[in-house]
């Protein structure tokens, strides 16, 4: 009987320790740097530097993240799920304030952003001068007159995505980046859209990744024809504040011109 009590105690302690480790894993602050070279990126832009963060959910952006990213990015792209149901707008406002220290803010909607009154969130974003890319594009122009188009689609999961409208909004010729909360957008690309880079999140990398999963792709860089997909594990968590084999991620994305020899 004593042996059974000891064994049960060991199992409880081991289980509690593992849960605590997964909780600490979910609280990590990782800023990953990615360098991409594209022959189609006009040399007049030099480097284009983007801080990308997705899936904040209930988490408050650590000042450590802000300090690591400041001075390393020209703009900030928020890839959706800035909050979920029950997250107070005051916390969202604080996150926007902190992220603005890095650079001007651009946002696409995620599925969880619609769980509470999304009109309130929309108003808050506008108050904080966040550019919302809802099936539209933002235009950047170099000193030489070359153009970069930052496109965004609304969330696929709630059926608000209209890639066709985002493409119609791209009247100018230029280097194209697409932001979509869900990587499922890749299934809508035929290769004729001339999109060089896609930024996505949503999957959390599986969050608690016990087995390989096709449904919940792990964060990383994937290639689809001539298009690169940067998929993020995201910064926060949903349902439970735990992670296993899918560490939280934020990203500094550096784009450079690939010179032909």
ABEGO torsion letter per residue (X at the ends): XAAAAAAAAAAAAAAAAAAAAAAAAAABBBBBBBBBBBAABBAAAEBBBBBBBBGAEABBBBAAAAAAABGABABBBBAEGABBBGBBAAAAAAAAAAAAAAEBBBBBBBAAAAABBAAAAAAAAAAAGBBBBBGBBBBBBBAAGBBBBBBBBBBAAAGABBAAAAAAABABBEBBBBBBABAAAAAABAGAAGBABBBBBGAGGGGBBABBBAABBBBEBBBBEABBBBBBAEABBBGBBBBBGBBBBBBBBBBBBBBBX
